[in-house]
Amino acid sequence: MTQGEVLGVFQEAMLVAIKLASPLLVVSIVVGLIIAIFQAATQIHEQTLTFVPKILVIALMLIGLGSWMIAILTDFVNQLFTMMATI
């Protein structure tokens, strides 16, 4: 395996990680922003008020996007095994 191929695998792994993490992170940031605006408007500064809705939204996102995430990971792992078989 050449250095270019190894770097290609690492690049693909980073792209897969970004694809999988970005929807969850974006939704978590949006929920946090909405709750922060609500807290600033009402002057309620309870820590659990930000934590619980984020957990619930992330859980719903994982339920909804779980099959898509598994498909992306499966494709990547199959690609890796195919590359290992040719070495």
C-alpha positions as CSV (number, residue, x, y, z in Angstrom):
1,M,0.0,0.0,0.0
2,T,1.5,3.3,-1.0
3,Q,1.5,6.5,1.0
4,G,-1.1,8.0,-1.3
5,E,-3.5,5.1,-0.7
6,V,-3.1,5.3,3.1
7,L,-3.8,9.1,2.9
8,G,-6.9,8.4,0.7
9,V,-8.2,5.9,3.3
10,F,-7.7,8.5,6.1
11,Q,-9.4,11.2,4.0
12,E,-12.4,8.9,3.3
13,A,-12.6,8.0,7.0
14,M,-12.6,11.7,8.0
15,L,-15.4,12.4,5.4
16,V,-17.5,9.5,6.8
17,A,-17.0,10.9,10.3
18,I,-18.1,14.3,9.2
19,K,-21.1,12.9,7.3
20,L,-22.2,11.0,10.4
21,A,-21.6,13.7,13.0
22,S,-22.7,16.8,11.2
23,P,-26.5,16.3,11.3
24,L,-26.5,15.5,15.0
25,L,-24.2,18.5,15.8
26,V,-26.2,20.9,13.7
27,V,-29.5,20.0,15.3
28,S,-27.9,20.1,18.8
29,I,-26.5,23.6,18.1
30,V,-29.9,24.8,16.8
31,V,-31.8,23.4,19.8
32,G,-29.2,24.9,22.2
33,L,-29.5,28.3,20.5
34,I,-33.3,28.2,20.7
35,I,-33.2,27.2,24.4
36,A,-30.5,29.9,25.1
37,I,-32.8,32.5,23.5
38,F,-35.7,31.2,25.6
39,Q,-33.6,31.4,28.8
40,A,-32.4,34.9,28.0
41,A,-36.0,36.1,27.4
42,T,-37.4,34.5,30.6
43,Q,-34.3,34.8,32.8
44,I,-34.5,31.1,33.7
45,H,-31.0,29.7,34.0
46,E,-31.6,26.0,34.8
47,Q,-28.8,23.7,33.5
48,T,-31.2,20.8,32.9
49,L,-33.3,22.9,30.7
50,T,-30.6,22.8,28.0
51,F,-29.5,19.2,28.6
52,V,-32.8,17.3,28.4
53,P,-34.2,18.7,25.1
54,K,-30.8,18.1,23.4
55,I,-30.7,14.5,24.6
56,L,-34.3,13.9,23.4
57,V,-33.7,15.5,20.0
58,I,-30.4,13.6,19.5
59,A,-32.2,10.3,20.4
60,L,-35.0,11.1,17.9
61,M,-32.4,11.9,15.3
62,L,-30.5,8.7,15.9
63,I,-33.8,6.7,15.6
64,G,-34.6,8.5,12.4
65,L,-31.2,8.5,10.8
66,G,-29.9,5.3,12.2
67,S,-30.4,3.2,9.1
68,W,-28.7,5.9,6.9
69,M,-25.7,6.0,9.3
70,I,-25.4,2.3,9.4
71,A,-25.5,2.2,5.5
72,I,-22.7,4.7,5.3
73,L,-20.6,2.9,7.8
74,T,-21.2,-0.5,6.1
75,D,-20.2,0.9,2.7
76,F,-17.0,2.3,4.2
77,V,-16.1,-0.9,6.0
78,N,-16.9,-3.0,2.8
79,Q,-14.6,-0.6,0.9
80,L,-11.8,-1.1,3.5
81,F,-12.2,-4.9,3.4
82,T,-12.1,-4.9,-0.4
83,M,-8.9,-2.8,-0.3
84,M,-7.3,-5.2,2.3
85,A,-8.2,-8.2,0.2
86,T,-6.2,-6.8,-2.7
87,I,-3.0,-6.3,-0.6
